Amino acid sequence: MDAHSSQADKLHLQDAHQVDVGLLLDDLSSSEEGLSSAEAHRRLITYGANVLEGKKKKSELVKFLQQFRNYFAVLLLVGGLLALLAERLEPGQGNLYIAYALIAVVLLNAIFTYIQEHQTERIMESFSRMLPQMVTVLRDGQPLSIRADAVVPGDVMILSEGDRICADGRLLEHSQLKIDLSSLTGESEPQLRHLEATSSNILESRNMVFSGTLVQSGDGKAVIYSTGMDTQLGHVVKLTKETEEVETPIRRELRRFTRIIGFIAIVLGVLFFVISVAIGKGQIDSLIFAIGIIVANVPEGLLPTVTLALTMASRRMAKKKALVKNLESIETLGSTTVICTDKTGTLTQNRIRVSTVILNRKEFVAWDRMIIKQPGAKDILDAMVLCNNAYLNHDGFSGDPTEGALLVYANGLVDVAQIKTRERFNELPFDSSTKRMITVNRDVDPDGYLAWLKGAPEVVLQKCSSYLLEGAQEEMNDAMRRHFIADFQRLAKRGERVLALAYRTVAETTLSDESGFILIGLIGMQDPPRPEVPDAIQRCRRAGIKVIMITGDYDITAETIARQVGLIKGEGVVIRGDELLTMADEQLQDSLQQPEIVFARTNPDQKLRIVRMLQAQGEVVSVTGDGVNDAPALKNADMGVAMGIMGTDVAKEASDMVLMDDNFATIVAAVEEGRTIFENIKKFIAYILTSNVPEILPFIAYVVLDIPLPLTVVLILAIDLGTDILPALGLGSERPESDVMKRPPRSRQERLLTPNLLFRSYAVVGMIQAAAGFFSYFIVLLNGGWQWGFELATTDPLYRTAVTAFFASIVFCQVANVLICRTRRQSLFSVGILTNRLVLLGIATELLLLGLISYVPICNSFFGTAPLQAWQLLLSVPFAVLIFLGDELRRMYVRRENAFVLKWLNW
């Protein structure tokens, strides 16, 4: 197909819902067997990838310019403009350098933040590429799983429950297929499909399927006629305006933080400007003083540091097989109090295999090949194959794991492909309410039909009037039903999932009556627990996180697995779906208070009810799910967790995080990461804020005590941007403290900026740093012959030496500060002082910058500093030691749960 003919086809296919399906296939040069691989490859080149063009992205220039809108950048830019004004009014006073420095800081900060956000976008895009949508099409006449972006017009797509349809198509066949069109048309109820056109409007015609819609139930096949931007969804995308981004809780918290700090900076700046002018200082000097107050309060490196910390956290979580769809999920994880988990594939290995067959009232192990000689063996194997929507392939199978296990077992005894040739005329698909599946297939006798039934034993037994015994039909009475129930309960107690199989002859292809079936036998399947789950559940208990199993499996099987993985150790409470149905909300609330609880045989509505009830009790709930029916609970949970391997597209769409290994232990690792990242953000906020005090007090002392200014604006910027950022990044990458999963979950109301954190940074450690700075400053001045009241020129070597000593004091104390900020509870000696390489690199950078500013002549000229003698350099070391040992003592009392320390000094 060349470009011209493809455009002609597009025009001709506008009435694809009304033309005869044979003509449509001819127009597409396709057939009900699909395309050949070679033809599909050629069409992919012609038509292009099956992708939707995303919303119009902001240009990189716009993204960069947006970095200048944040509160801190505006404050610094205003400070720079004021410094330029001061230079214009009184040239030659060095204010021009301050203006250049402030503007340079804003520019560097913007560049760094832009780079970090750009990298974050690329990482999140790479996560999306790690979760490609997969679809099943017919290629060379065989089912093949391919990426959705490789689908081309003419492909025949196989539709199954839970699929997200990736292109527009015309139905070729279907069985009770229901499509959720809400994402395209707004229609709230899923619509049953037909093979004939039902409307002249293509969107309303029920013989069509559309890109972006969801298969709610049933299955079918459709020939694709439009892909990518030529689909109905593509037309909508072209018309869609760009939506506003939703602000995440962590961003709201940071915005609150910046406003508080900015407000403090402005109030102090204006207040002391007025005081300075009132006591007789010149307006220009007072203006520069106000600029210094503002600059000292602004933690310039905070925003890029937060961005980088979140980026690194998402990378670490990806390495642990947990992909977050947005960074907000990381913050939510840290406060999770309840995890509602599936059983199959999450607590178990999702390696379902047939383990037991009960036939002729006798039990056979799966590897006993003598079963093929038993009367009724052919019938039970036919039921496994024909009442089944899975496909065998070179990887084993494609489809539902339970159905795949049945096919794999049957394929070891008979020719599955030969049995599959019996035409299927009708299907009543399995769902969580009926708990059964029925198909109507042609019998071996070409004029006869057989209905095959597969489902939950208690459901199937009620539909059976007889059972097979040694090839003969026997009446099914209540006593025999109890015998079969006892058989299935025996298997369930071993942790096996049990299905019953039955059949009956029918006169026509429709099935109006679901009674009169003949029970063939029972199938037991095992899915062993994951070996790492018991330890993960124990870690949850220690972390104050409650784990609740919610499964559609039998109560006996669920309890057995729960005990095997340690979810139930004592008596425990197991509530079945039918019991839950009769429970009042008050009763359910009481039951949810039980420490060990399992819900079995539940449906999606009940799962959603449990989640909402937990949330009403103030719990922060994470929910796992993999199927279409899990989507409501995933969407309503505080944290929806979908399975990456076995999860449906619908479940992944509704979730906040996807587990690439479907493993419960990965959730626990992600929770640990969520707790750690929130703590690490608090750690580097505590670190950055501390130096504000020794930066602000020199300006206050300058006005109130009428002394030479102990610290210049340029040196403040050197501290905030030069010496603080890299150590702060090191704190953002700090590993979890050993007891992070031994503490109760963090409250959702806990703030990043708390009174205790402010008290710690401003009133304790910050004051010690300020004392160190003033001590060094005055010792150098007094030793050089300065007396109180003497004025010193900014070029005086004594003044420059004293200023350098103040600067060095802050650097040395910040080295101690970054070390103590690494842990909030643990002893630094148990963590290891040298274990965080990025912190060590940050310390080395701080000391190197101190050396450059103090001893390199060109830096002396720019920063207004002078070389220090060894004794001058070490004046502040005792204060740094005090900070280090004092906080080590504080952490010891925190671990001992001292009431005073926990109330006032635990941040």
N, C-alpha and C positions, 0 to 999 in steps of 0.2 A: 504493500500500500504506500503510495507516495502522498505528500502533503495535500495535493489537490483532491485526490480521491477520498482521503480521510475526511476532509471538510465536507465533501458531498455526502458521505455516509452520515455525518453528524446531522445534516439537514434532513436526510431521509429517515433517520431514526427518531425524530421528534414524536412520532406516533407509535413508538415501540410497544406500547401497551395494547394497541388495537390491531396491529397487523397479525396475520397468522404466524404462529411461532415457527413454523417451518420456513416461511419467507424471511423471518427475522434471522434465523440461523444462516440462511443462504446469504443474506445481506452482509452478515458478519464473517462469511467464509468459515463457518464453524459447524459443529455438530454436537449432539448430546454426549459424545465421548470427549468433548473438549478439543484443545489444540495439541499439536505436537510441540515438543520442547524447542525445536528449531524455529518453528513459526512464531511461538511465543517470544523467543529472543528477538526475532526480527521486528515484531510489533512493538516490543518495549523500546527499541531504538527509534521506531517511527513515531509512536505516540508519546513517548517519554514516561517517566516514573509516575506511578499513581499516588501523587501527593497533592495536598492542598497548600497553596501559598499562604503563609501565616499573615497575621495582621501586619500592616505596614510598620516596619521597625524604625525607631528613632535613628537618625544619623549619628555616627560616632562623635561628630562635632557637638551635636545637641546634648548627647550623654555627658560629654566632657564639661560643657558649659553649665550643666545642671549641678555639678559639684560645687559651684560657687554660690548656690542658693542656701546651703545649710547655715544654721544659726552661727556657728563658730566662725565660718568663713566671712560672713557679713560683719561680725564684730571686729575681726582682724583687718578687714579691708577698710572699715571706718577708722580704725586706729591708724592705718597707713596713710589715709587721706588727712587725718588730723596732724600727723607728723609732717606731711608735705606742707600743710598750712603753717605749722610752726616754723619750718625752714624758710618759707616765703616771708614770714613776718620778721624773723631774726636769723638771717643767713649765717652759715659758718659755725653753728652750734652742734653739729653732728646729727641733727634731726633727719637729714636726708638719708643717712645710713639706716636709721631706724625705719623710715618709710620703705626703703628698698628691702630691708630684711623682712618686714611684715608682709609685704606683697609677695616676696619670694617664698615665704613660708606658706601662704595661701596657695600659690601656684604649685609648689612641690606637693602639698597635701592633696590638692585636686588631682594631680597626675597620679599619685600613689593610690588614691581611692578609686579613680577611674580604672586603673590597671587591675586592681583587685576585683572590682565589680565585673569587669570584662572577663576575667578568668573564671569568676563564679558562674557567669552566663554560659561560658563554654563547658564548664563542668556539668551543669544541669542539662545542657544539650547532649553531652556525652552519655549522661544517665538515661536520657530518653532513647538514645540509639541502642543502649544496652537492653531496652525493653521493646523490641520491635513487635508490631502486631503481626501475628502469623495467621494465615488462612489456608484452607485446604481446597485445592482445585484439581480438576482432572487434566493430567498431562500424559500424552501418549496412552490415553485410556485408563490410567491408573491414578488413584488418589495420591496427591503430593502436597506436603506442607511447605509453603513458601512465604516470604515476606509480603506483606500487603502492598508495599510499593512496587512489587514486581508483577502485579495483576494487570492484564491487558484486555482490551475489548475482544470478545470471542471466547475468553476463558469461561469454563463451567465451574462455578463455585459451589462447594458443598457447605450447607448451612446447618449448624447444630446449636443447641441451647447454650446461651451465654456468649455467642459470637457477636462481635461488633462488625457490621457489614461495612466493607471498605470501598464499594463501588456500586453504581446503579445497575440493576439487572432485571430480567424477566424470568419469572418462575417457570421451570420445566416440570417439576414435580414437588410435592410437599406432603407432609403428614402432620396435621394439627399444628401448622406453623403459625405462631403469633409473633408479630413484630411491634416493638415499641418505637413509635414514630415521634415521640414527644420532643426529641432534640431537633426535629426538622419542621414538624407541623404544629407542635404544641398539644396534640391529642394526648390526653392523660391516660386513656385505657389502651393496652396493647390490642392490635387489630389482627383478627384471624385472616389468613391469606386464602386466595382462590386462584385457580388456573386460568379463569376467564376474566376479561376486562369488566369492571363493575362501574366505571365512570369514564366520561370523556376527559376529565381532568386527570392527568397522569399521576399527580400526587395522591389522589383519592382512589385510584384504581388498585384493587387488592391483588392483582396478579404481578405487582411490581415490588421490588425491594430497593432500598436507597442507601447510599453511603452515609455513615454516621449513625444509622439506626441500629437497634439491638434485637437479637433473637431472644425473645422472652421464653418461648417453649417450642417444642416440636423440632422438626428438621425438614430439609428440602434441598433442591438444587436450582440454581439460576444461571442463566447465561448473561455475562457481563456485556453491556453495550456502551457504557460511558465510564470514564475514569478521571481522577484528578479534578481539575477545575472545570471540566465539562459535565460533572455530576450536578444534581439538584443542589447538593450542599455547597458545591463549588460556586454556583451562582449566588447563593446566600452570602458566602464569604466575600465575594466581590463587592457586595453592597453593605457589608457590615462595617460600622464605624469602630474605630479603635476604642477599647474600653479602658477605664481607669484602673490602675493597679490597686489591689487591696493591701492596705497597710497591715503588716503582721504584728502580733503582740510584742515581739522583741524590738521591732522598730518603733512601736508606740512608746515602749519603755525607754528606749534611747532618746527619743524626741523629748520625753518628759525630763530625762536627765539633762539634756543639753539646755533646755529652757530654764531649769532650776539653776544650773551653773552659770548660764548666761545672765540670768536675772541678778544673781549675786555679784557677778562681775560689773554689770552696769551700775547697780546701786552703789557698790563700793567706789567705783570710779568717779561717779558724779558726787557722792558724799565727800570724798577726800579732795576732789577738785575744789569744792566750795570751801572746805576747811582750810586748804592750802592758800586760797586767795584771801580768806578772811584773816589769816594770821600774818599776811603781808608778803607772801611769796608772789613772784611775778606770774602773770597769766600764762605766759609761754611755759615757764617751769612747771606750773600747776597742770597745764595741759599734758605735758610729757609725763608728769607724775600719774595723771589719770589713765593715760595710755598704758603705762607700766602696770597699773592695778588690773586693768582689763586683760592685758596679755598674760599676766601671771595667773589669772583665774581660768583661762581657756586651755583645756587639755587638747592641744592641736592634733595630736596623733590618735585620738580616741576612735574616730569613725573608721579610718582605714584599718585600724587594729581589729575592731569588731568584725568588719567585713572579712578580713583574712582569717580570723579565728573561726567564723562560721564556715568558711570555705574549707579550711583544714578539717573541721569536724565532719563535713559532708564527705570528704575524701576518706577519712578514717572509717566512717560508717559504710561506705561503698566497699572498702576492703573486707569489712565484716559481713558482706553480702546483704546489706540493708540500703536500699536506694530511697532517699527522701525526694518527694516530688516538689517540695518547697522547704525553705529553711525554717519556716515557722514550726514544722514538725519536730525539729530538734528541740526547740524550747518546750513543746508540749510533752515530749517523752519524759523529761526530767520530773514531771509532777504526776505521772501515772500512778494511780492507787489500786486499780483493778485491771487485770487482763482477762478478757473473755476469749477463750481459745477453742478452735475446732479440735477434733480428735484426729481424723484421718489426714495424714500427710504433714501435720504440724507437730503433734505429739508422737505420731508414728512415722515410719520410714517411707510411707506411700509406695511400698513395694508389695502391693496386694497380689497374692497368689492363692490358687485353689489348694486347700490343704486336706479337706475331707469331703467325701461324697456319701450320702445316705441314700441307698437304692435297695428296694425290696426289703426295707426295714433292717438292712445290714449296713454297717459302717466300713468304708474303704478309705485308706490313706491315698493321697493324690498320686503317689508314684507307683501304686499297684496297678500294673497294666492288665491284670487279669479281669479288671472291671469290664473291659470291652466284651467279654464273653457272657456277661450277666444279661438275663432278660431285662429289657427296658433300657439298656445302655444306649442303644441307637436313639431312642426317644429323648433321653436326657441330654445327649450331645447335640441333637438337632435343636432342642430348645435353647441351649447355650449359644448356638450360632445364629439361629434365625431371629430370635427375640433379642437383637443386639445391633447397636449402631456403630460399633467400633470397627476399625479396619486393621488388618495385619499389614506391616510394611517391613522394610529392611532393618528398622530400628526396634522392631518388636511389634508395636501397635500404635494406632492413632485414635484418640477418643477417650471416653471415660475410663478411669483405671479399673473399676470393677468389671465393666464389660470387656475391657482388654484382657484382664486376667482369665475370664471365661473362654475367650477366643484362644489365648495362648495354650490353656489346658486342653481344649478340644483339639487344637491343631496337632498336639502330640499323639493323638489317638486316631483321628480321622482326617479326611481331606476337607478342610474348611471351605476352600474355594469352590469345591463341587457342591457342597450344601448351600452355599450362598447363591447359587444360580437359580434357586427356587424363587420365583417372582413374588415380591411383596405387594399386596393390594391395599393394605390399610394398616394404620398404626395408631394406638392410643398411647401417647408418650408417658414416661414416668414423670411424676412431680411429687413435691413434698407433701401434698394433701392426699393424693390417691395411693401413693407408695406402691405402685405397680406399673408394668408396661405390658401391652398386648400388641401382637402383630398378627395379621392374617396373611398367610402365604399359600402358594399352590402346594398341594400334596404331591406325593410321588405319582399318584394317580392323576393324570392331567385334568380330569374333570372334577376333582375334589379340592376342598380348601380346609386348611387347619389353622386354628387360632392358638397361638403360643402365649403363655402367661408367665411372667417373671416378677417377683416382688417380695415384700416382707412376708414371712411365714404366716403371721396372724391374719394378714389381708388375703393371701392366696388361699389359705385353708377355708375361709368363709365362702369362697367362690367355688369350692370343689364339692361335688356330690359323690365322688368315688376316688379311689387311688389304685395305682398299679402295684401288683404283688406277683412276682415271677411271671410277668407277661400277661396276667389276667386282671380284669377290673374287679375291685372289691368295693362294697358300699362304705362310704365315709359317714360314720356315726360320731356322736359326741365323744365316745370312749376313744376312738381312733384319733380324733382331733387332739385329745389330751396326750396321747402317746407321741404324736408328731411334735406337739408343743414341748414335751419333755425332751425329745431329741434335740430340738433347736436350742433349748435352754442349756442343755449339756454342752453343746458346742460354744454357745455364747459365754459360758463361764470360763472357757479356755481362752477367751479373748477373740474368738472367731466371729466374723461377720457372716450372717446366715441369710441365704436366699432360698425361696421355694420355687420350683418349676412345675408347670402343668400345661395341659393342652386339651383341646376338644375339636371335634369336627364341626364345620359350619356349612350351611347350604349356600351362602352368598358372601361376598367380600365385605359387606358391612357387618358390624357387630352391635346389635341393639341390646343384647342380654349378656351380662358378665357372670352368669351362673352356669352350673353344669360342667365345670372343668374336671379333669382327671389329674390328680396329683401324681407326678412322676417321682420326685424325690427332693432332697435338700442338698444344698451346696454350702460348705463352710470355707471361708477364706480368711487368711491371716495377714495382718499388716503389723509386723513387730514394732514395739516402741523404739524410738531413737535412744541410743545409749547415753547421750549427753543431756537428755531432758530431765532426769531426776535431779542432777546437780543444779540445773537452771531453775527448777521449781524451788529447790532449797534456797538458792540465792534470792529468789523473789520473796520468800518468807522472811529472810533476814533483812531484806530491804523494806519490809512493811507493805509489800505488794501482794494483794490477794489474787489467786488464780482460780478461775471458774471455767469448767469445761461445759460447752454447749454444743451438743451433737444431735444429729438425726438418727444415730445408731441406737440399738437396743440398750435398755438400762443395764442389763447384766453385762453385756460387752463393754459398755462405757465404764462401769464400775471396776471391772477387771483391769482394763487399761489404766484407769485412774490410780488404782492401787499399785500396779506395776511401776508407774513413773513417780510414785510418791505424792500424788495430788491428794489422795485420801490415805491417811495412816490410821486413824481411829475408826469410829463408827461411820462418820460421814453422812451426808444427806444426798440421796438420789431422787430427783423429781422428774417424773415422766410428763410428756406434753399433755396427755389427757388430764393429769392431776393439775397441771398449771392452768389449764383451761377453766377449771372450776374455782381457782384461788381468787379471793378478793385481793385488792392491792395491799391491804394491811397485812394479810397472811404472807404475801410474797415479800414484803419488806422485812417481816420477821425472819423468813427463811434465808434471805440474803445476808442476814447477820451471822449465819452459821460459818464457822471457819473453813469447813471443807464441804463443798457443794458441787454437784454435777447435775446438769439438766440433760435428759435423754429424750429421744423421739420428739424433738421440738420442731416447729415450723418457723418460717422467717418472721411472721408476725410476733410470735412468742419471743424470739431472739431479740427483736427490736424492743419489745416491752421490757425485757430484762435490762437491756442497756439503759433505757430511759428511766427505769426505776432506780437503778444504781446512780445515775446522774442526779436524780431528784434527792438522793441521800447525800449529795455533795461529793460523790466519788468522781475522779478523773479516769475515764474508761478508755482502754485500748481494746479493739476488737479485731480478731482475725477472721478472714473469710476467703473463699475461692469461687463461689458460684454466683449465678444471677440472683438467687434468692437472698444472698448475704448482703447485697448492695444497700438496702435500706439501713441495716445496722451499721455497716461500714461508714456510710455517709453521716449518720447521726452520732456516731461515736466521737469522742474527743480526738481519738487517733485511730483511723482506719488502716488496717494492715492487710494487704492482699498478698496472695501467694504468686510468686513469679513463674514457677514451673507449671503448676496445675491450675493456677487461677484463670478465670475467664476474663475477657476484655472488660466486661461490665464491672467486675469486682475491682480490677486495677484502676478503672476510671473513677470509681467511687472512693478509692483509698487515698491516704496521705503518704503511705510508705509501702514499698514492695519488697518482699523477702525473696532474694534470688535463689535461695536454697530451701524455701518453704519450711524452715526449721524454727521451732519455738525458742531454742537457745539463742538464735540470732536476735529475737525480740529483746531478750534480757540484755544482750550485749549492746543493743541500740539504746535501751533505757539507761544503761550505765553511761553511754556517751552523751545522752541528753542531759543527765545530771551533771556530768563533768563540764560540758560547755558552758552551762549557766554559771557554775562555780568559777570557771576560768575567766569569764567576762567580769565577774565581781572582783576577782583577784587583780586583774590589770586596771580596773577602775580604782581600786584601793591604792595600787602602786602609783598611778598617774596623779591622783588627787593629792597625795601626800606632799609632793614637792611644791604645791600651790602655797603652802604656809610660809616656807622660807623664801618664796618669791614675792609674796605680798608684804610681809612684815618689814622688809627693808624700805619700802616706799612709805609705809606708815611711820616708821622710825625717822625717816628723812624729813617728814613734815612735822611730826610731834616733838622729836628730840633735837631737831635742827643740827643733824650730823651729815657728813658727806654721804651721798647715796651709796649704800653698800653693794647694790647689784644693779647692773644696767639692763635695759630692755633687750639689747642684743644677746646678752648672756642668758636671759630667761628663755629666749627663743632657742638658743643652743641647747639648753637643758630639755625643753619640751619636745623639740623636734629632733635634736641630734642625739641626746643621750638616753631619752626615755622610750623611743618607739621600739627599737629592737628588743630590749629586755621585756617590754610589754607583750610583744609578739611571742616571746618565749613562754610567758605565762599563759598565753592563749593556747599553746600546744602542750601544756603540762598534762602528764598522764593522770588518770584517776587516782585519788587517794585510796588507800587500801580499805578504808571503811565507808567508801561512798555508797556501796550497796549493803551497808549494815545500818543505815540511818533511815528514818521514815521518809516518805516522799515529801518533796518540797511543796509548800502551799502555792496555789495559783495566785494568791494575793501577795506573795513575797516579792518585794521590789529589788531592783538592782541597787538603787541608792537608798539605803536605810539609815535611820538615825545612828545606829551603832557603827556603821561603816564610816559615816561622816565624823563621828566622835573619834574613832580609831585613827583616821587619816589626818584630821585637822587638829584635834586636841591632844593627841598622844604622840604618835610618830612624827607628825609634822612639826610639833613644837620642839621635839628633841632635835630635829634637823635644823630648825631655826636657831636654837640655842647653840648648836655646833657652829653654824655660820657666823653668828654674832661674836661668839667666843674667839674664833680664828681671826675675824675682822679686827676686833678691838686689840687683841694681843699683838698683831702685826703693826697696827697704827701706834699703839703705846710704846712698843719696842723701838719704833722708828722716830720717837720724839714728839708725836702728835699730842696736843692737849685739847681738852674739851672746849668747844667754841671756835677752834681754828678752822678756817676754810681751806680746802685743798682743791687745786685745779684738777680737772679731769686728766691732764697730761702729767701730773706729778707722779714720779715713779713709786713713791710710798703709797699713794692712793690706789694706783693700778695694782700694786702687790697685794694690798688689803682686799680689793675687790676680787682678785684671783683666788685668794685664800677662802673667801666666802663661797665662790663658785666651786672650788675643790671640795669644800665641806659638804655641799649638797650632793656632789657626785659620789663621794665616799659613802655618805649616808644612804643614797639611793641604791648603792650596791648591796648594802645590808637589807634595805627595804625589799628589793626584788627577791632576795633569797627567802625572807620570812613570808612573803606573799605567795610563795609556791605551795604552801599548805595552810589550811585553816584549822586543822585539828591535829594532824600527825606531827611527830617530831621530825625535824629536817634531817636529823642524823639517821633515822630509820628509812627515810625516803632516799637519802644519798645526796650530798651537796653537789656532786659532779654529774648527776644523772640526766639533767636537761641541757643538752648541748646548745640549744638556741639561746637559753638564758646565759650560759657561759660565754657564748659569742657576743651577746649584748653587753655583758660586763666588760669584756675585752674591748669592745667598741667604745664604751663609755670612758674607760681609762685611756685609750688611745686618743680620743677627742680631747680629754683633759690635758694630755701631754702636748698635743698640737696647739691648743689654745694658750697654754701656759709658756711653752718654750720655743715655738716657731715665730721668728720676728714678724713675718707678714701677718700672722694671726694676731700677734700682740697689737699691731697697728689697727687692725680691723675691729677686734673685740675690746680694745682698751685694756689689755692685761699686761702682766709682767711675770718673768720667771720667778718661781718660788724656791726657796732653800728647802732642804729635806725636812728640817724641824717645822717649818711653816706648813709644809704639805701634810704632815702627820698630825697636826693639831686636832683634827676632827675624828681621828681614828677611835679614841675612847667612846665617843658618842655613837659611832657606828657599831661598836662592840655591844654597847648598852642596848641599842635597838635589837640586835640579833639575839642576845641572851634574854632580854626582857620578854620578847615574843615567844621564845622557846619555853619560858616559864609560864606564860599565858596559855599556850597550847597544852601544857601538862595539866593545868587546872581545868581546862575545857574537857580534856579526856576523863578527868576525875569527876566531872559534872559538878564543879563548885558553883553554887547558886549565884553568888555575886558576879563571878566571871562570866557565866552563861548569860546573865541579864544585861551586863554593861559592856563587856569586852569581847563577846562572841559575835563576829560580824558575818 
